[in-house]
Amino acid sequence: MPKQLRRAGQNIRELALKRRIKGVCSFVGSGLVIFMPILLFKVFNDFMKQIASNNSSQSQASLNMPPMLYLVTIIAALGLVVNGISLWKRADRADQGAKGEEDISKELAQLENDGWEIEYGMRLGNRLGDADIVCISPQGKAYVIDVKSHKGEVIVEGEKLNRRMGKANYPFEKDFIKQVMKQALEVKKQKSLKFVTPILAFSEAKVFVPSNKLRNVYVVEKSSLISLLKTLG
């Protein structure tokens, strides 16, 4: 596997930056939506005053901004503000995810010294985004690691992962098990490998999954990842 130049978390850091830029543009746009019509009406009225002052026989004309236009601009500006806030929050979540990948990469650094080949941010296509980490052991075994930065406790309910926060349990927003299995299949296809083991690693949460495995996917917390990889070889 050729060594890649992308750093851990780089893809998602770039995504966070794009979202912040779009958020700033949305905030600026909200200000323009409010002030541009007012400015245009003011420029027009000042222009008409100038014409009237140059021609004393001409009555001074004035154009007032219709109340309905005020309402439309306010609604449009509020919509842009809400969109900007949403983009900023999504950027925060992306940065949190990038930090999770960076933390995991620090744990994996010792494996590189032992001859493991590690690649970050492998582009997958097929609407799968990118694989956070792909690594191959000195024995030639391949793994894809999908990093999640959720907090709380990860538990199993039936055949699905849930998150426990305090006394309440919440389902995750996606089926992470299914997602990392698809990533493993795509990595296997693109790299022409015999088999790729899927691993779901939580950088912040505590994991309570029997045998660290669910539906043929390993589910571990950060502190257990290295020992799992060394055991699997």
Backbone hydrogen bonds, N-H to C=O, Kabsch-Sander energy under -0.5 kcal/mol:
donor,donor_aa,acceptor,acceptor_aa,energy
10,Q,7,R,-1.9
13,R,9,G,-2.1
14,E,10,Q,-2.3
15,L,11,N,-1.8
16,A,12,I,-2.3
17,L,13,R,-2.2
18,K,14,E,-2.1
19,R,15,L,-2.2
20,R,16,A,-2.1
21,I,17,L,-2.4
22,K,18,K,-2.4
23,G,19,R,-2.3
24,V,20,R,-2.7
25,C,21,I,-2.4
26,S,22,K,-2.0
27,F,23,G,-2.2
28,V,24,V,-2.8
29,G,25,C,-2.6
30,S,26,S,-1.8
31,G,27,F,-1.5
32,L,28,V,-2.2
33,V,29,G,-2.5
34,I,30,S,-1.4
35,F,31,G,-2.6
36,M,32,L,-2.7
38,I,34,I,-0.7
39,L,35,F,-2.8
40,L,36,M,-2.9
41,F,37,P,-2.5
42,K,38,I,-2.1
43,V,39,L,-2.8
44,F,40,L,-2.5
45,N,41,F,-2.4
46,D,42,K,-2.6
47,F,43,V,-2.2
48,M,44,F,-2.4
49,K,45,N,-2.2
50,Q,46,D,-2.0
51,I,47,F,-2.1
52,A,48,M,-2.4
53,S,49,K,-2.4
54,N,50,Q,-1.4
55,N,51,I,-1.2
58,Q,55,N,-1.7
64,N,62,S,-0.5
69,L,66,P,-0.6
70,Y,66,P,-1.6
71,L,67,P,-2.1
72,V,68,M,-2.4
73,T,69,L,-2.5
74,I,70,Y,-2.1
75,I,71,L,-2.4
76,A,72,V,-2.5
77,A,73,T,-2.5
78,L,74,I,-2.5
79,G,75,I,-2.2
80,L,76,A,-1.9
81,V,77,A,-2.1
82,V,78,L,-2.7
83,N,79,G,-2.2
84,G,80,L,-2.3
85,I,81,V,-2.5
86,S,82,V,-2.3
87,L,83,N,-2.4
88,W,84,G,-2.2
89,K,85,I,-2.3
90,R,86,S,-2.3
91,A,87,L,-2.1
92,D,88,W,-2.0
93,R,89,K,-2.1
94,A,90,R,-2.1
95,D,91,A,-2.5
96,Q,92,D,-2.1
97,G,93,R,-2.3
98,A,94,A,-2.4
99,K,95,D,-2.2
100,G,96,Q,-1.8
101,E,97,G,-1.9
102,E,98,A,-2.4
103,D,99,K,-2.6
104,I,100,G,-2.2
105,S,101,E,-2.3
106,K,102,E,-1.4
107,E,103,D,-1.2
108,L,104,I,-1.8
109,A,105,S,-0.9
110,Q,107,E,-0.6
111,L,108,L,-1.2
112,E,108,L,-1.3
113,N,109,A,-1.2
114,D,110,Q,-0.6
114,D,111,L,-0.9
115,G,112,E,-1.5
116,W,111,L,-2.2
117,E,136,I,-2.5
118,I,116,W,-0.5
119,E,134,V,-3.0
121,G,132,D,-1.8
122,M,131,A,-1.6
124,L,129,G,-2.5
125,G,129,G,-1.2
128,L,125,G,-2.2
131,A,122,M,-2.9
132,D,130,D,-0.6
133,I,145,I,-1.4
134,V,119,E,-2.8
135,C,143,Y,-2.5
136,I,117,E,-2.3
137,S,141,K,-2.7
139,Q,233,G,-0.6
140,G,137,S,-2.2
142,A,195,F,-0.7
143,Y,135,C,-2.5
144,V,197,T,-2.2
145,I,133,I,-3.1
146,D,144,V,-0.5
146,D,199,I,-2.8
147,V,145,I,-0.6
148,K,201,A,-2.7
153,E,164,R,-1.9
154,V,206,K,-3.4
155,I,153,E,-0.6
155,I,162,N,-2.6
156,V,208,F,-0.5
157,E,160,K,-2.8
159,E,157,E,-0.5
160,K,157,E,-1.6
162,N,155,I,-2.8
163,R,170,Y,-3.4
164,R,153,E,-3.5
165,M,163,R,-0.6
165,M,168,A,-2.7
166,G,164,R,-0.5
168,A,165,M,-1.7
170,Y,163,R,-3.1
172,F,161,L,-0.9
176,F,174,K,-1.4
179,Q,175,D,-2.1
180,V,176,F,-2.4
181,M,177,I,-1.7
182,K,178,K,-1.9
183,Q,179,Q,-1.8
184,A,180,V,-2.3
185,L,181,M,-2.0
186,E,182,K,-2.1
187,V,183,Q,-2.7
188,K,184,A,-2.4
189,K,185,L,-1.9
190,Q,186,E,-2.8
191,K,187,V,-2.4
192,S,188,K,-0.5
192,S,189,K,-0.6
193,L,188,K,-1.9
197,T,142,A,-2.6
199,I,144,V,-2.4
200,L,218,Y,-3.4
201,A,146,D,-2.3
201,A,199,I,-0.6
202,F,220,V,-2.5
203,S,148,K,-2.6
203,S,201,A,-0.6
204,E,148,K,-0.5
205,A,150,H,-0.9
206,K,152,G,-2.2
208,F,154,V,-3.2
208,F,206,K,-0.5
212,N,209,V,-2.7
213,K,210,P,-1.6
214,L,217,V,-2.7
217,V,214,L,-1.4
218,Y,198,P,-1.8
219,V,212,N,-1.9
220,V,200,L,-2.5
222,K,202,F,-1.8
224,S,221,E,-1.6
225,L,221,E,-0.7
225,L,222,K,-1.1
226,I,222,K,-0.6
228,L,224,S,-1.9
229,L,225,L,-2.6
230,K,226,I,-2.6
231,T,227,S,-2.0
232,L,228,L,-2.6
233,G,229,L,-2.1
